[in-house]
């Protein structure tokens, strides 16, 4: 089964949202970040259809789309984008002007009793931000919004990968159930043949007891696997918020079109991973914060103008003021130094994140290689040999050349090999999910 993980993620029914506005990064460099923002699907409905008997067959793409559409985690990540956009809007506002009113020379004694000699002044003042503080504050806020967009993409990848992983569990359980039902059918067929031989006096009644026990064991294994399949369906449905499954089966093939690419062939695609891609904006945000802290070291000017009513003749006059803080003690030097260190730290954090993802990719490619080797060996050698041994032993038993224990042994070996092959294919698919989540594309798109 080709998971086509990246295709499943990209194919979700979602509309593109407006792009982020231009942001400034270190050294005054200007970039345009097209944040990966999407309107969350199924916005009106909190959960998909919950009731009715199970019906239909669920595909991998449908499972991933349902998980992405109804996952609370993706909705929470999208809401955070809106919150960051509101923060950016707030950062774009200028400082509000200030209106003040003063009254002087009242409530004293002699000539200053009451308000007879009072002077009144109304003033309007405005802080003028210097050092491009507003622009740099907005640049830092825009990069915060862009980071929320990358976090949203990371959440989508995690949700899609988990849905695909649960889908593989359900598909593997379903296929094991099919194999075990075939096992039970073959065991019943053999039991019927043994019963006929016992009645004809050609076999011992002990062989019939063994055949009956084999049928009972096969039926028990099949029923247990059905329970595992039902549990896997329930876990998958619950992942998008449905209390009980609304699908009867899943469709797909495990281990179809297998490939185990080398690290050199896929490492370049690791840059598509949002956990790594976000660090370009994170580093930019740290330098934007540094620029903002440096701008804060530039003192702002407050200018004001107003009207004063003088006492006595009630004359009026204009007043004006200019104030500038003296940075004798605090020039924001501590915050600047901290921002410088955090900018340098971001560079190291980005390198550490890349190393960690490369290590994860190496491990996943190792799992792919091991599972692929197991599947290849079982398909080309183990299963054909087990099938041949069973066919020959069964034919020999019918001809009186072998005893019944040999038939049971080769039968068990054959179906254990089929189950082990299914398990190896499932392990391959689960490793494939991890690999495609890391590189952001289907392994089918990678050259062999």
Beta strands, then each sheet from edge to edge (+ up, - down):
strand 1: 23-24
strand 2: 30-31
strand 3: 57-58
strand 4: 98-104
strand 5: 119-128
strand 6: 249-250
strand 7: 301-309
strand 8: 316-324
sheet 1: 1+ 2-
sheet 2: 3+ 6+
sheet 3: 4+ 5- 7+ 8-
end
